[in-house]
Amino acid sequence: MKKEKKITIRVSEEEYERIEKVAKKLNMPISRIIRNLTLIGLEDAELLNKIGAFDLIKLIEKLREKALGTRNLKLANR
């Protein structure tokens, strides 16, 4: 068996209660629920990357930063 890595996360009390509710409903340990949700999210992220969504997100962020940077510069010069 491959060596597993441990990851520690922090969640709000509300988030924890939501996770706990799902774990109880499915009769699973919270750690297993977190692992399953993480793997689902990772699969979604990998799919988004395959279709080029990450590149689009990066481009939008660059444009946003440029627009906000330009706007902030104009406001500072007033």
C-alpha positions in Angstrom: 0.0 0.0 0.0 1.2 3.5 -0.9 2.1 5.8 1.9 -0.7 8.2 2.6 -0.3 11.9 3.4 -2.2 13.7 6.1 -3.9 17.1 5.4 -5.3 19.3 8.0 -8.0 21.9 7.2 -9.9 24.5 9.1 -13.6 25.0 8.6 -16.2 27.2 10.3 -18.5 25.8 12.9 -21.4 26.1 10.4 -19.3 24.2 7.8 -18.4 21.5 10.3 -22.1 21.0 11.3 -23.0 20.6 7.6 -20.3 18.0 7.1 -21.3 16.3 10.3 -24.9 16.1 9.2 -24.0 14.4 5.9 -21.6 12.0 7.7 -24.4 11.0 10.2 -27.0 10.6 7.4 -24.6 8.3 5.5 -23.3 6.6 8.7 -19.7 7.4 7.7 -16.8 8.9 9.6 -16.3 12.6 8.9 -12.8 11.9 7.6 -14.2 9.6 4.9 -16.8 12.2 3.9 -14.1 14.9 3.6 -12.0 12.5 1.5 -14.9 11.7 -0.8 -15.9 15.3 -1.2 -12.2 16.2 -1.9 -11.9 13.6 -4.6 -15.2 14.7 -6.3 -13.9 18.3 -6.3 -10.5 17.2 -7.6 -12.2 15.3 -10.5 -14.2 18.4 -11.3 -11.1 20.6 -11.3 -9.3 18.1 -13.6 -12.2 18.2 -16.0 -12.3 22.0 -16.0 -8.5 22.0 -16.7 -9.0 19.6 -19.6 -11.5 21.8 -21.3 -9.4 24.9 -20.9 -11.4 26.6 -18.1 -8.3 27.2 -16.0 -6.7 29.2 -18.8 -9.8 31.2 -19.2 -10.0 31.8 -15.4 -6.4 33.0 -15.5 -7.1 35.3 -18.4 -10.1 36.8 -16.7 -8.2 37.4 -13.5 -5.4 39.1 -15.4 -7.9 41.4 -17.2 -9.6 42.1 -13.8 -6.3 43.0 -12.2 -5.4 45.2 -15.1 -8.8 47.0 -15.0 -8.7 47.4 -11.3 -5.1 48.5 -11.4 -5.8 51.1 -14.0 -8.9 52.3 -12.2 -7.0 52.6 -8.9 -4.2 54.5 -10.7 -6.8 57.0 -12.2 -8.4 57.5 -8.8 -5.0 58.1 -7.2 -4.2 60.8 -9.7 -7.3 62.9 -9.1 
